[in-house]
Amino acid sequence: MTVQENWALSTARIKEYLQGLNEARQISASRYQIGGCEICLQPQEESRVGSYAFPRTLVTFSGEEEAVARFHRQFMIRFLTLGG
């Protein structure tokens, strides 16, 4: 299973989150593995609205369906809540 989303988050902020997870294992500069789910981070061009710039990161979750669904849900909860 593969889920690919373009998030308005910096790659650095996502990496910081992943590196803080005990179960996450960094397998390359932009790839992490959590159980049967691999997360790939690809920085994208910033989006602009007037004078405001927003970082963008293409996040790809791939691997075993159950593992991808579980971590994707965890990721969404982390970054879609206030203070995320």
HELIX and SHEET records of a PDB file:
HELIX    1   1 THR A   11  GLN A   19  1                                   9    
HELIX    2   2 GLU A   65  LEU A   80  1                                  16    
SHEET    1   A 5 THR A   2  TRP A   7  0                                        
SHEET    2   A 5 TYR A  52  GLY A  63 -1                                        
SHEET    3   A 5 CYS A  37  VAL A  49 -1                                        
SHEET    4   A 5 ARG A  31  ILE A  34 -1                                        
SHEET    5   A 5 ARG A  25  SER A  28 -1                                        
END                                                                             
